[in-house]
Amino acid sequence: MTEKTVAHNGDVISAEWPEQIAQAQGQPTYLINDVVYERIPYGRERDNWGADKLPCHDCAVVKGQFHVPGCDVERCPRCGGQAISCDCDYQDRADASISKVRAVVSKFLREEAEKS
């Protein structure tokens, strides 16, 4: 079965991905350690990811948009590390799909460490 793709933000992406991008825009904050933090939009990270010229290489958002939760470019608004793998305590909320992604990443990293 061939995956359907669409052109979006100057890139070719999976057909269901524009909906993921749209949903991410409706989640402007994360709850971390019992404090609400404003998410960091693409292009406002400390690192230069080329946001002035290109969409995010991982989740295809454009400058000023929020990354799709689970994007490896997204920075944690509390510590500045990768949101998917920093040590901050992201708390579950109905809209916090990043908590699910972080659990998968954490499990993967543990399994890889155990192989070493």
C-alpha positions in Angstrom: 0.0 0.0 0.0 1.4 3.4 -1.0 1.1 6.2 1.5 -0.8 9.3 0.2 1.1 12.5 0.2 0.3 16.2 -0.2 2.2 19.4 -0.8 2.2 21.5 2.3 4.3 24.5 3.4 6.6 23.9 0.4 7.2 20.2 1.3 5.7 16.9 0.4 4.3 15.2 3.5 1.9 12.4 4.5 -1.7 13.3 3.7 -2.8 13.3 7.3 0.1 15.5 8.6 -1.5 18.9 7.8 -4.2 18.0 10.4 -1.5 17.2 13.0 0.1 20.6 12.3 -3.3 22.3 12.7 -4.0 20.5 16.0 -0.5 21.6 17.3 -1.5 25.2 16.7 -4.3 24.8 19.2 -1.9 23.8 22.0 0.0 26.9 22.9 1.2 25.7 26.3 2.6 22.7 28.2 2.0 21.9 31.9 5.5 21.1 33.3 6.1 20.6 37.0 2.7 22.1 37.9 3.5 25.3 35.9 2.0 26.4 32.6 4.7 27.3 30.0 4.3 29.0 26.6 5.5 26.7 23.8 8.4 27.9 21.7 7.4 28.4 18.0 9.6 27.3 15.2 12.2 29.9 14.5 12.4 31.2 18.1 14.7 28.4 19.3 18.2 29.2 20.3 19.6 27.1 17.5 19.2 28.3 13.9 17.2 25.7 12.1 16.8 27.8 8.9 13.3 28.8 9.7 13.6 31.9 7.6 14.1 29.8 4.5 12.7 26.3 5.1 9.9 24.5 7.0 11.0 22.4 10.0 12.9 19.4 8.8 11.1 17.0 11.2 7.5 18.2 11.4 7.1 20.6 8.4 5.8 23.6 10.3 6.8 27.1 9.1 8.4 29.9 11.1 6.1 31.1 13.9 4.0 27.9 14.1 4.2 25.4 17.0 5.9 22.2 16.3 3.9 19.0 16.2 4.3 17.3 19.6 7.1 14.8 19.3 9.1 16.8 16.8 12.8 16.4 17.6 13.4 20.1 16.9 10.9 21.4 19.6 12.6 22.9 22.6 11.3 22.5 26.1 10.1 25.9 27.3 11.3 25.2 30.9 14.9 23.9 30.4 15.7 24.5 26.7 16.4 20.9 26.0 14.6 18.7 23.5 11.0 18.6 24.5 10.7 14.9 23.6 13.6 13.8 25.9 14.5 16.3 28.6 14.1 15.5 32.2 11.3 17.9 32.9 8.0 16.5 34.2 5.5 17.0 31.5 2.1 16.4 33.0 -0.8 14.7 31.2 -3.7 16.8 30.1 -6.3 16.0 27.6 -4.4 17.9 24.8 -0.9 16.8 25.9 0.0 14.3 23.2 3.7 15.1 23.9 3.5 13.0 27.1 2.7 9.9 25.0 5.6 10.6 22.6 8.0 11.2 25.5 7.0 7.8 27.0 7.9 6.1 23.7 11.2 8.0 23.4 12.1 7.2 27.0 11.3 3.5 26.5 13.4 3.4 23.3 16.4 5.1 25.0 16.2 2.7 28.0 16.2 -0.3 25.6 19.1 1.0 23.7 21.1 1.6 26.9 20.4 -2.0 28.0 21.8 -3.3 24.7 25.2 -1.6 25.5 
